[in-house]
């Protein structure tokens, strides 16, 4: 059987939207689905969705991503980030098809002091990270053909993300205070979508192999801070507010964030031949698609 039809959950989200372009570009048919057609609170909807779509692979982009709100709604976040992936993975196992489960750098505490590799011990600081880690475990346990892709700082021309927030606030205020002691890798949704399409292309070409199973890191190449990311956004054009560097302590949030969420993405390149471009290139790619307010 030639892999062609790919079911993408999380319709309307920034990664699912990017996959609608990236998958056809590599010869796949993207079938996007979201609520109410698929609802993790209604397990039967997952069975019905897969039966109707008859996919050759699934990419699960659906998730609870409101990090601070998860602290007070961990049960709901768990249903979206752990129970949902478990149910999808179980249906994929019955069908004998691969699942790509999208995860996060928030499974780590950010205290290593160097980029994390996939074998480093997770230690999430909050509810969001705990539920996403549970989703990784559930997906891997429920379907032997599971690829977990951990990513970070995803942004796109649409949706709610740091880039769009900066452009909005930069147009409204002469100065912004941005955290400068948290570092990671901004990841353009179109670049991540291209990498996912490459992973699926590799599986299509080679057939499923044991080496494909497991956890892989997938972020934009290179590292920066939120302050550095903001400065790069404004340097590329548009509003030019003063960007003041502050500490995490100066900007308290409901949920703790990892101070150093850098991920080593070498395994993704070695196994699948997928490497995301520098995050600065991803920024320019996304800015070309940002519509004026």
Backbone as CSV, one residue per row, in Angstrom:
resi,resn,N_x,N_y,N_z,CA_x,CA_y,CA_z,C_x,C_y,C_z
1,UNK,0.834,-1.197,0.000,0.000,0.000,0.000,0.872,1.253,0.000
2,UNK,0.601,2.172,-0.911,1.340,3.432,-0.966,0.678,4.438,-0.032
3,UNK,1.485,5.039,0.849,0.947,6.034,1.764,0.580,7.299,0.997
4,UNK,-0.678,7.693,1.116,-1.118,8.906,0.426,-2.006,9.790,1.297
5,UNK,-3.029,9.214,1.902,-4.014,9.994,2.642,-3.548,10.205,4.082
6,UNK,-3.415,11.468,4.491,-2.944,11.794,5.837,-4.033,12.582,6.556
7,UNK,-4.527,12.028,7.655,-5.519,12.716,8.478,-4.798,13.638,9.446
8,UNK,-5.173,14.910,9.451,-4.547,15.922,10.307,-5.593,16.448,11.278
9,UNK,-5.393,16.234,12.560,-6.320,16.766,13.559,-5.911,18.193,13.936
10,UNK,-6.838,18.901,14.572,-6.546,20.281,14.972,-6.804,21.285,13.875
11,UNK,-7.794,20.993,13.025,-8.123,21.872,11.901,-8.295,23.327,12.375
12,UNK,-7.695,24.247,11.628,-7.770,25.667,11.970,-6.589,26.144,12.785
13,UNK,-5.841,25.213,13.418,-4.652,25.594,14.173,-3.491,25.925,13.255
14,UNK,-2.454,26.549,13.806,-1.380,27.043,12.944,-0.588,25.907,12.285
15,UNK,-0.366,24.799,12.981,0.384,23.698,12.363,-0.493,22.933,11.373
16,UNK,-1.731,22.663,11.736,-2.629,21.963,10.808,-2.825,22.774,9.538
17,UNK,-2.911,24.089,9.673,-3.056,24.951,8.502,-1.826,24.866,7.606
18,UNK,-0.644,24.862,8.214,0.594,24.755,7.429,0.700,23.401,6.750
19,UNK,0.223,22.354,7.399,0.277,21.019,6.797,-0.615,20.904,5.567
20,UNK,-1.653,21.734,5.497,-2.540,21.708,4.330,-1.791,22.093,3.061
21,UNK,-0.676,22.808,3.207,0.177,23.164,2.073,1.368,22.212,1.953
22,UNK,1.990,21.891,3.100,3.223,21.101,3.075,2.995,19.663,2.616
23,UNK,1.902,19.047,3.025,1.678,17.648,2.656,1.429,17.472,1.156
24,UNK,0.534,18.256,0.540,0.360,18.111,-0.908,1.639,18.390,-1.694
25,UNK,2.492,19.267,-1.172,3.740,19.580,-1.868,4.652,18.357,-1.973
26,UNK,4.457,17.378,-1.086,5.262,16.150,-1.141,4.412,14.936,-1.546
27,UNK,3.293,15.220,-2.218,2.526,14.141,-2.819,1.496,13.472,-1.944
28,UNK,1.140,14.104,-0.812,0.126,13.543,0.068,-1.193,14.288,-0.090
29,UNK,-2.257,13.622,0.274,-3.564,14.263,0.379,-3.820,14.559,1.847
30,UNK,-3.981,15.833,2.189,-4.210,16.233,3.576,-5.705,16.300,3.850
31,UNK,-6.136,15.589,4.893,-7.539,15.591,5.301,-7.603,16.205,6.690
32,UNK,-7.976,17.473,6.786,-8.009,18.175,8.070,-9.339,17.939,8.767
33,UNK,-9.273,17.735,10.075,-10.484,17.494,10.851,-10.353,18.162,12.215
34,UNK,-11.459,18.618,12.742,-11.466,19.263,14.053,-12.831,19.117,14.688
35,UNK,-13.000,19.763,15.820,-14.301,19.708,16.481,-15.350,20.422,15.638
36,UNK,-16.594,19.944,15.638,-17.152,18.837,16.428,-17.001,17.461,15.773
37,UNK,-16.386,17.398,14.590,-16.290,16.112,13.886,-15.427,15.106,14.631
38,UNK,-14.420,15.615,15.342,-13.632,14.745,16.207,-13.483,15.462,17.544
39,UNK,-13.863,14.769,18.622,-13.897,15.373,19.951,-13.341,14.361,20.938
40,UNK,-12.253,14.726,21.617,-11.610,13.791,22.528,-12.500,13.437,23.718
41,UNK,-13.536,14.229,23.969,-14.481,13.902,25.035,-15.502,12.875,24.568
42,UNK,-15.507,12.584,23.270,-16.431,11.604,22.696,-15.624,10.575,21.924
43,UNK,-15.141,9.516,22.590,-14.254,8.541,21.933,-14.807,7.966,20.640
44,UNK,-16.131,7.803,20.562,-16.708,7.238,19.349,-16.434,8.104,18.128
45,UNK,-16.269,9.429,18.354,-16.013,10.329,17.226,-14.664,10.045,16.585
46,UNK,-13.714,9.557,17.380,-12.387,9.245,16.843,-12.467,8.026,15.933
47,UNK,-13.178,7.002,16.389,-13.382,5.814,15.561,-14.105,6.176,14.270
48,UNK,-15.140,6.992,14.405,-15.920,7.382,13.224,-15.071,8.182,12.242
49,UNK,-14.241,9.089,12.775,-13.423,9.944,11.906,-12.415,9.122,11.117
50,UNK,-11.748,8.188,11.782,-10.765,7.367,11.073,-11.436,6.413,10.089
51,UNK,-12.595,5.913,10.454,-13.309,5.015,9.550,-13.756,5.746,8.291
52,UNK,-14.189,7.012,8.470,-14.662,7.790,7.327,-13.513,8.229,6.427
53,UNK,-12.387,8.627,7.037,-11.261,9.171,6.259,-10.407,8.079,5.630
54,UNK,-10.338,6.916,6.269,-9.479,5.810,5.795,-8.059,6.299,5.493
55,UNK,-7.418,6.937,6.480,-6.085,7.494,6.222,-5.002,6.426,6.203
56,UNK,-3.886,6.782,5.590,-2.699,5.936,5.607,-1.742,6.341,6.721
57,UNK,-1.994,7.507,7.332,-1.208,8.003,8.467,-2.017,9.109,9.127
58,UNK,-1.686,9.398,10.385,-2.354,10.467,11.126,-1.298,11.377,11.734
59,UNK,-1.539,12.696,11.660,-0.724,13.680,12.371,-1.641,14.353,13.385
60,UNK,-1.349,14.171,14.655,-2.204,14.739,15.703,-1.662,16.094,16.152
61,UNK,-2.289,17.149,15.641,-1.923,18.513,16.029,-2.867,19.074,17.077
62,UNK,-3.948,18.379,17.374,-4.931,18.868,18.335,-4.336,18.827,19.739
63,UNK,-4.504,19.902,20.496,-3.917,19.951,21.831,-4.492,21.116,22.626
64,UNK,-4.372,20.993,23.934,-4.589,22.137,24.829,-3.257,22.854,24.936
65,UNK,-3.185,24.076,24.449,-1.907,24.799,24.420,-1.887,26.026,25.318
66,UNK,-2.970,26.289,26.055,-3.014,27.438,26.967,-2.258,27.061,28.240
67,UNK,-0.965,27.410,28.278,-0.071,26.927,29.330,-0.534,27.365,30.714
68,UNK,-0.851,28.636,30.888,-1.255,29.124,32.211,-2.618,28.581,32.609
69,UNK,-3.572,28.542,31.682,-4.915,28.044,31.987,-4.897,26.570,32.378
70,UNK,-3.906,25.830,31.907,-3.823,24.411,32.245,-3.613,24.198,33.741
71,UNK,-3.010,25.176,34.414,-2.766,25.033,35.850,-4.066,24.883,36.627
72,UNK,-5.112,25.522,36.169,-6.408,25.464,36.852,-7.395,24.534,36.165
73,UNK,-6.980,23.945,35.035,-7.862,23.061,34.270,-7.100,21.821,33.828
74,UNK,-6.364,21.214,34.758,-5.487,20.118,34.351,-6.271,18.921,33.828
75,UNK,-7.469,18.674,34.352,-8.255,17.542,33.872,-8.633,17.728,32.409
76,UNK,-9.037,18.951,32.056,-9.396,19.224,30.659,-8.169,19.162,29.765
77,UNK,-7.035,19.704,30.261,-5.802,19.638,29.487,-5.357,18.188,29.303
78,UNK,-5.548,17.368,30.334,-5.171,15.948,30.243,-6.029,15.231,29.203
79,UNK,-7.312,15.559,29.157,-8.187,14.922,28.171,-7.715,15.241,26.756
80,UNK,-7.326,16.500,26.530,-6.887,16.906,25.197,-5.486,16.399,24.868
81,UNK,-4.596,16.457,25.841,-3.178,16.203,25.569,-2.728,14.773,25.833
82,UNK,-3.519,13.990,26.562,-3.111,12.624,26.890,-4.161,11.597,26.497
83,UNK,-5.408,11.798,26.955,-6.461,10.841,26.617,-6.706,10.818,25.111
84,UNK,-6.771,12.006,24.503,-6.997,12.085,23.061,-5.946,11.340,22.257
85,UNK,-4.661,11.627,22.487,-3.625,10.888,21.768,-3.679,9.380,22.008
86,UNK,-4.042,8.961,23.232,-4.147,7.529,23.509,-5.223,6.885,22.643
87,UNK,-6.365,7.567,22.530,-7.468,7.035,21.729,-7.113,6.994,20.241
88,UNK,-6.492,8.070,19.751,-6.088,8.102,18.347,-5.052,7.012,18.066
89,UNK,-4.073,6.879,18.955,-3.021,5.885,18.756,-3.600,4.478,18.732
90,UNK,-4.570,4.213,19.595,-5.179,2.885,19.630,-5.883,2.572,18.314
91,UNK,-6.564,3.571,17.748,-7.236,3.356,16.467,-6.208,3.198,15.341
92,UNK,-5.114,3.928,15.404,-4.058,3.766,14.403,-3.446,2.370,14.480
93,UNK,-3.308,1.852,15.703,-2.746,0.518,15.872,-3.643,-0.532,15.234
94,UNK,-4.955,-0.387,15.424,-5.904,-1.326,14.822,-5.787,-1.292,13.297
95,UNK,-5.608,-0.069,12.763,-5.507,0.091,11.307,-4.112,-0.225,10.780
96,UNK,-3.124,-0.329,11.678,-1.753,-0.614,11.264,-1.079,0.537,10.559
97,UNK,-1.386,1.792,10.987,-0.843,2.968,10.311,-0.021,3.821,11.271
98,UNK,0.915,4.623,10.736,1.741,5.475,11.591,0.967,6.662,12.167
99,UNK,1.392,7.076,13.339,0.894,8.292,13.994,2.071,9.201,14.287
100,UNK,1.942,10.464,13.923,2.895,11.479,14.359,2.209,12.308,15.436
101,UNK,2.739,12.243,16.633,2.192,12.950,17.781,3.090,14.152,18.090
102,UNK,2.519,15.357,18.060,3.294,16.576,18.282,3.362,16.872,19.769
103,UNK,4.578,17.099,20.279,4.771,17.386,21.704,5.604,18.660,21.868
104,UNK,6.232,18.834,23.022,6.763,20.135,23.408,8.036,20.040,24.242
105,UNK,8.816,21.114,24.212,9.986,21.221,25.074,9.604,21.366,26.546
106,UNK,8.338,21.670,26.821,7.890,21.854,28.207,7.878,20.555,29.007
107,UNK,8.217,19.424,28.375,8.369,18.189,29.149,9.655,18.246,29.979
108,UNK,10.524,19.213,29.710,11.777,19.372,30.464,11.684,20.545,31.429
109,UNK,12.556,20.537,32.447,12.543,21.623,33.434,13.463,22.780,33.055
110,UNK,14.280,22.613,31.993,15.128,23.708,31.551,16.361,23.935,32.391
111,UNK,16.765,22.942,33.176,17.899,23.125,34.096,19.151,22.380,33.662
112,UNK,19.138,21.765,32.491,20.293,20.981,32.049,21.496,21.862,31.767
113,UNK,21.251,23.027,31.161,22.362,23.914,30.821,22.960,23.637,29.462
114,UNK,22.322,22.765,28.689,22.757,22.420,27.331,21.522,21.913,26.591
115,UNK,21.571,21.865,25.255,20.413,21.356,24.511,20.045,19.932,24.919
116,UNK,18.773,19.685,25.065,18.289,18.364,25.455,18.318,17.400,24.278
117,UNK,18.705,16.167,24.560,18.566,15.077,23.592,17.368,14.231,24.023
118,UNK,16.931,13.352,23.130,15.691,12.622,23.357,15.751,11.684,24.555
119,UNK,16.961,11.253,24.937,17.090,10.318,26.049,17.207,11.000,27.399
120,UNK,17.249,12.340,27.420,17.295,13.051,28.703,15.991,12.826,29.462
121,UNK,16.104,12.788,30.778,14.948,12.509,31.631,14.010,13.714,31.665
122,UNK,12.751,13.531,31.281,11.799,14.643,31.374,11.512,15.000,32.836
123,UNK,11.160,16.248,33.049,10.767,16.711,34.384,9.942,17.982,34.218
124,UNK,8.699,17.859,33.767,7.893,19.056,33.494,7.633,19.870,34.743
125,UNK,7.566,21.181,34.563,7.376,22.112,35.674,5.909,22.401,35.962
126,UNK,5.017,22.106,35.016,3.623,22.480,35.195,2.667,21.509,34.543
127,UNK,1.385,21.859,34.624,0.327,20.981,34.139,0.421,20.742,32.636
128,UNK,0.716,21.787,31.878,0.811,21.632,30.430,1.874,20.599,30.068
129,UNK,3.060,20.742,30.622,4.136,19.801,30.341,3.807,18.395,30.811
130,UNK,3.175,18.287,31.992,2.800,16.951,32.491,1.829,16.261,31.551
131,UNK,0.827,17.002,31.077,-0.172,16.372,30.221,0.393,16.029,28.851
132,UNK,1.279,16.861,28.333,1.894,16.544,27.036,2.819,15.329,27.153
133,UNK,3.547,15.221,28.264,4.404,14.055,28.473,3.553,12.790,28.583
134,UNK,2.436,12.887,29.279,1.528,11.745,29.375,1.025,11.351,27.990
135,UNK,0.804,12.354,27.131,0.378,12.077,25.767,1.442,11.350,24.966
136,UNK,2.700,11.716,25.179,3.793,10.995,24.514,3.767,9.527,24.900
137,UNK,3.732,9.290,26.211,3.763,7.912,26.712,2.573,7.115,26.198
138,UNK,1.387,7.746,26.237,0.172,7.054,25.822,0.217,6.686,24.341
139,UNK,0.675,7.619,23.515,0.741,7.361,22.075,1.741,6.245,21.773
140,UNK,2.905,6.296,22.408,3.927,5.285,22.166,3.484,3.908,22.675
141,UNK,2.755,3.895,23.786,2.302,2.623,24.359,1.153,2.015,23.564
142,UNK,0.345,2.871,22.925,-0.873,2.393,22.269,-0.668,2.015,20.813
143,UNK,0.383,2.545,20.190,0.627,2.240,18.773,2.119,2.058,18.536
144,UNK,2.556,0.877,18.099,3.996,0.660,17.877,4.553,1.512,16.751
145,UNK,3.697,2.074,15.906,4.148,2.917,14.798,3.899,4.389,15.139
146,UNK,4.503,4.838,16.220,4.324,6.219,16.669,5.640,6.981,16.603
147,UNK,5.571,8.174,16.020,6.688,9.129,16.013,6.246,10.322,16.847
148,UNK,6.954,10.601,17.924,6.685,11.785,18.746,7.664,12.876,18.329
149,UNK,7.135,14.026,17.939,7.976,15.168,17.570,7.816,16.269,18.615
150,UNK,8.868,16.509,19.377,8.858,17.628,20.333,9.321,18.890,19.621
151,UNK,8.566,19.954,19.774,8.920,21.214,19.147,8.825,22.338,20.173
152,UNK,8.978,23.586,19.742,9.002,24.693,20.697,8.731,26.019,20.001
153,UNK,8.144,26.938,20.721,8.008,28.337,20.310,7.447,28.446,18.889
154,UNK,6.367,27.705,18.617,5.794,27.682,17.267,5.065,28.995,16.970
155,UNK,5.281,29.504,15.778,4.624,30.751,15.375,4.218,30.650,13.915
156,UNK,3.224,31.456,13.547,2.705,31.434,12.183,2.094,32.792,11.872
157,UNK,1.667,32.957,10.631,1.077,34.231,10.206,-0.339,34.400,10.720
158,UNK,-0.941,33.305,11.183,-2.288,33.353,11.735,-2.293,32.710,13.108
159,UNK,-3.395,32.873,13.827,-3.523,32.246,15.134,-2.945,33.095,16.243
160,UNK,-2.874,32.506,17.425,-2.353,33.182,18.608,-0.934,32.698,18.864
161,UNK,0.038,33.594,18.739,1.423,33.215,18.964,2.248,34.461,19.267
162,UNK,3.498,34.261,19.653,4.353,35.359,20.085,4.566,36.389,18.986
163,UNK,4.787,35.928,17.763,5.016,36.858,16.654,3.839,37.816,16.494
164,UNK,2.648,37.282,16.425,1.471,38.126,16.202,1.206,39.028,17.400
165,UNK,1.494,38.532,18.594,1.334,39.378,19.786,2.310,40.548,19.753
166,UNK,3.552,40.278,19.374,4.544,41.348,19.297,4.145,42.396,18.261
167,UNK,3.693,41.964,17.095,3.309,42.923,16.058,2.135,43.790,16.520
168,UNK,1.208,43.190,17.250,0.059,43.962,17.740,0.480,44.951,18.816
169,UNK,1.242,44.462,19.801,1.653,45.341,20.896,2.640,46.396,20.419
170,UNK,3.506,46.014,19.479,4.478,46.974,18.962,3.826,48.142,18.256
171,UNK,2.658,47.891,17.665,1.930,48.970,16.992,1.158,49.840,17.975
172,UNK,0.966,49.333,19.189,0.167,50.055,20.183,1.006,50.800,21.215
173,UNK,2.234,50.335,21.473,3.031,50.866,22.577,4.420,51.294,22.097
174,UNK,4.972,52.334,22.697,6.312,52.782,22.311,7.420,51.898,22.875
175,UNK,7.126,51.156,23.938,8.143,50.306,24.560,7.497,49.020,25.067
176,UNK,8.254,47.933,24.977,7.791,46.636,25.446,8.843,46.044,26.378
177,UNK,8.383,45.339,27.411,9.269,44.660,28.351,9.186,43.163,28.065
178,UNK,10.302,42.564,27.617,10.296,41.175,27.171,11.338,40.360,27.944
179,UNK,10.946,39.173,28.345,11.813,38.296,29.133,13.067,37.920,28.344
180,UNK,14.219,38.080,28.986,15.501,37.835,28.312,16.309,36.710,28.953
181,UNK,15.730,36.010,29.952,16.483,34.928,30.588,15.828,33.552,30.369
182,UNK,15.016,33.438,29.324,14.519,32.134,28.872,14.978,31.954,27.429
183,UNK,15.572,30.817,27.137,16.066,30.621,25.772,15.519,29.334,25.150
184,UNK,15.413,29.384,23.834,14.893,28.254,23.082,15.014,28.527,21.603
185,UNK,14.221,27.808,20.818,14.311,27.916,19.355,12.946,28.248,18.767
186,UNK,12.760,29.463,18.271,11.513,29.769,17.552,11.367,28.825,16.360
187,UNK,10.148,28.350,16.156,9.897,27.365,15.107,8.733,27.829,14.242
188,UNK,9.003,28.121,12.981,7.960,28.539,12.058,7.077,27.346,11.721
189,UNK,5.771,27.522,11.849,4.846,26.421,11.567,5.040,25.842,10.165
190,UNK,5.264,26.663,9.128,5.493,26.070,7.800,6.750,25.207,7.735
191,UNK,7.799,25.597,8.461,9.022,24.791,8.481,8.784,23.461,9.194
192,UNK,8.049,23.505,10.306,7.736,22.278,11.032,6.856,21.371,10.175
193,UNK,5.903,21.965,9.464,5.034,21.187,8.585,5.844,20.516,7.471
194,UNK,6.806,21.236,6.917,7.676,20.641,5.893,8.442,19.453,6.457
195,UNK,8.921,19.584,7.704,9.672,18.496,8.333,8.776,17.281,8.548
196,UNK,7.536,17.513,8.956,6.598,16.406,9.147,6.329,15.707,7.821
197,UNK,6.158,16.477,6.758,5.957,15.886,5.434,7.171,15.068,5.007
198,UNK,8.365,15.532,5.366,9.587,14.793,5.048,9.649,13.482,5.820
199,UNK,9.253,13.508,7.093,9.198,12.279,7.899,8.269,11.263,7.238
200,UNK,7.094,11.718,6.854,6.137,10.813,6.212,6.658,10.319,4.862
201,UNK,7.354,11.180,4.126,7.938,10.768,2.847,8.976,9.676,3.046
202,UNK,9.754,9.802,4.104,10.778,8.793,4.408,10.122,7.450,4.723
203,UNK,9.060,7.506,5.531,8.349,6.264,5.874,7.707,5.666,4.623
204,UNK,7.158,6.517,3.770,6.546,6.046,2.522,7.585,5.367,1.626
205,UNK,8.776,5.938,1.546,9.813,5.403,0.660,10.432,4.114,1.190
206,UNK,10.670,4.076,2.503,11.410,2.959,3.092,10.517,1.888,3.709
207,UNK,9.231,2.227,3.905,8.396,1.354,4.715,8.683,1.606,6.182
208,UNK,7.786,1.140,7.058,7.997,1.376,8.479,9.177,0.556,8.990
209,UNK,10.056,1.206,9.751,11.203,0.534,10.357,11.199,0.800,11.856
210,UNK,11.812,-0.092,12.605,11.868,0.070,14.061,12.531,1.391,14.452
211,UNK,13.496,1.841,13.642,14.211,3.074,13.955,13.309,4.302,13.873
212,UNK,12.168,4.171,13.202,11.259,5.308,13.079,10.480,5.558,14.360
213,UNK,10.347,4.547,15.194,9.543,4.675,16.399,10.285,5.454,17.474
214,UNK,9.558,6.291,18.193,10.147,6.955,19.344,10.037,8.459,19.288
215,UNK,10.879,9.107,20.084,10.834,10.559,20.280,11.930,11.230,19.460
216,UNK,11.560,12.334,18.817,12.498,13.128,18.021,12.256,14.601,18.319
217,UNK,13.320,15.388,18.264,13.214,16.828,18.477,13.197,17.549,17.136
218,UNK,12.312,18.550,17.030,12.125,19.251,15.753,11.830,20.720,16.008
219,UNK,12.861,21.544,15.954,12.696,22.988,16.131,13.498,23.728,15.060
220,UNK,13.242,25.019,14.948,14.081,25.848,14.107,15.530,25.746,14.558
221,UNK,16.461,25.832,13.611,17.881,25.720,13.944,18.385,27.007,14.589
222,UNK,19.169,26.854,15.653,19.696,28.013,16.366,18.865,28.338,17.587
223,UNK,19.404,29.220,18.427,18.754,29.533,19.701,18.701,31.039,19.910
224,UNK,17.752,31.471,20.716,17.670,32.873,21.114,16.846,32.959,22.395
225,UNK,16.598,34.169,22.850,15.704,34.402,23.985,14.419,35.034,23.468
226,UNK,13.406,35.140,24.322,12.187,35.837,23.906,12.509,37.290,23.543
227,UNK,13.425,37.897,24.287,13.842,39.277,23.984,14.518,39.332,22.615
228,UNK,15.411,38.369,22.350,16.088,38.344,21.061,15.128,38.084,19.921
229,UNK,14.140,37.233,20.153,13.126,36.955,19.144,12.323,38.222,18.838
230,UNK,11.942,38.944,19.888,11.190,40.185,19.686,12.000,41.203,18.889
231,UNK,13.266,41.349,19.237,14.101,42.316,18.515,14.218,41.934,17.033
232,UNK,14.334,40.630,16.756,14.428,40.179,15.366,13.133,40.469,14.606
233,UNK,12.000,40.313,15.274,10.712,40.590,14.646,10.629,42.055,14.226
234,UNK,10.997,42.943,15.132,10.874,44.367,14.835,11.959,44.851,13.871
235,UNK,13.115,44.201,13.894,14.186,44.574,12.968,13.818,44.231,11.527
236,UNK,12.885,43.302,11.356,12.505,42.869,10.008,11.546,43.836,9.334
237,UNK,11.074,44.830,10.067,10.155,45.803,9.479,8.937,46.008,10.352
238,UNK,8.122,46.985,10.004,6.926,47.268,10.780,7.227,48.162,11.957
239,UNK,6.480,48.027,13.053,6.671,48.907,14.214,8.054,48.717,14.820
240,UNK,8.582,49.774,15.438,9.912,49.711,16.054,9.871,50.229,17.480
241,UNK,9.177,49.542,18.385,9.190,49.971,19.780,10.544,49.691,20.422
242,UNK,10.806,50.330,21.532,11.972,50.000,22.342,11.684,48.676,23.044
243,UNK,12.611,47.719,22.931,12.420,46.397,23.539,13.339,46.294,24.756
244,UNK,12.729,46.361,25.933,13.488,46.353,27.183,13.622,44.921,27.698
245,UNK,14.832,44.546,28.096,15.084,43.202,28.615,14.703,43.130,30.088
246,UNK,13.909,42.119,30.447,13.543,41.888,31.836,13.798,40.426,32.182
247,UNK,13.672,40.088,33.466,13.852,38.714,33.917,12.498,38.023,34.069
248,UNK,12.549,36.721,34.189,11.324,35.959,34.430,10.638,36.438,35.701
249,UNK,11.439,36.776,36.709,10.870,37.245,37.977,10.120,38.563,37.805
250,UNK,10.511,39.348,36.804,9.826,40.619,36.549,8.474,40.428,35.867
251,UNK,8.242,39.220,35.329,7.004,38.958,34.594,6.426,37.627,35.070
252,UNK,5.886,37.598,36.305,5.373,36.340,36.843,4.164,35.827,36.068
253,UNK,4.106,34.526,35.885,2.990,33.879,35.191,2.442,32.752,36.071
254,UNK,1.240,32.320,35.767,0.602,31.258,36.557,1.412,29.971,36.489
255,UNK,1.946,29.654,35.327,2.729,28.433,35.149,4.207,28.764,34.998
256,UNK,5.052,27.920,35.566,6.493,28.074,35.399,6.909,27.599,34.010
257,UNK,7.839,28.310,33.408,8.382,27.940,32.101,9.822,27.458,32.245
258,UNK,10.253,26.509,31.388,11.672,26.124,31.430,12.557,27.295,31.000
259,UNK,13.593,27.554,31.781,14.475,28.672,31.464,15.352,28.386,30.252
260,UNK,15.619,27.122,29.992,16.483,26.749,28.866,15.892,25.509,28.208
261,UNK,15.028,25.732,27.223,14.350,24.630,26.555,14.978,24.247,25.231
262,UNK,16.264,24.525,25.048,16.927,24.197,23.787,16.901,22.684,23.538
263,UNK,16.620,22.309,22.300,16.541,20.898,21.918,17.572,20.569,20.849
264,UNK,18.232,19.446,20.998,19.162,18.940,19.994,18.346,18.144,18.974
265,UNK,18.395,18.544,17.714,17.548,17.929,16.681,18.310,16.987,15.767
266,UNK,19.481,16.550,16.192,20.316,15.705,15.351,19.690,14.370,14.991
267,UNK,18.931,13.777,15.910,18.350,12.460,15.632,17.334,12.534,14.494
268,UNK,16.594,13.621,14.414,15.609,13.796,13.344,16.305,13.813,11.983
269,UNK,17.428,14.527,11.917,18.170,14.610,10.659,18.782,13.269,10.288
270,UNK,19.334,12.561,11.268,19.982,11.282,11.001,18.984,10.219,10.556
271,UNK,17.822,10.181,11.194,16.848,9.122,10.930,15.995,9.395,9.696
272,UNK,15.549,10.649,9.559,14.591,10.975,8.502,15.129,11.946,7.444
273,UNK,16.328,12.452,7.647,16.856,13.432,6.704,16.132,14.761,6.774
274,UNK,15.525,15.053,7.908,14.756,16.295,8.078,15.509,17.241,9.004
275,UNK,15.733,18.458,8.524,16.396,19.474,9.344,15.712,20.817,9.068
276,UNK,15.213,21.442,10.105,14.554,22.727,9.922,15.593,23.810,9.684
277,UNK,15.266,24.822,8.886,16.213,25.913,8.630,16.406,26.783,9.864
278,UNK,17.384,27.690,9.822,17.567,28.624,10.930,16.262,29.352,11.259
279,UNK,16.045,29.599,12.540,14.785,30.221,12.942,14.609,31.595,12.310
280,UNK,15.729,32.281,12.033,15.627,33.605,11.392,15.016,33.495,9.994
281,UNK,15.359,32.417,9.271,14.763,32.208,7.952,13.274,31.894,8.082
282,UNK,12.941,31.123,9.090,11.534,30.839,9.338,10.753,32.103,9.646
283,UNK,11.373,33.006,10.392,10.723,34.279,10.709,10.423,35.060,9.437
284,UNK,11.393,35.166,8.553,11.180,35.914,7.313,10.124,35.234,6.446
285,UNK,10.113,33.926,6.446,9.116,33.186,5.660,7.702,33.501,6.153
286,UNK,7.525,33.508,7.459,6.193,33.750,8.025,5.799,35.210,7.864
287,UNK,6.744,36.131,8.038,6.412,37.555,7.934,5.896,37.905,6.532
288,UNK,6.351,37.184,5.523,5.866,37.453,4.167,4.376,37.176,4.041
289,UNK,3.841,36.343,4.940,2.423,35.983,4.857,1.548,36.719,5.864
290,UNK,2.161,37.556,6.689,1.373,38.291,7.683,0.595,39.392,6.994
291,UNK,-0.707,39.407,7.238,-1.559,40.436,6.619,-1.567,41.683,7.493
292,UNK,-1.518,42.864,6.873,-1.583,44.099,7.657,-2.855,44.140,8.493
293,UNK,-2.727,44.705,9.699,-3.894,44.798,10.590,-4.924,45.759,10.026
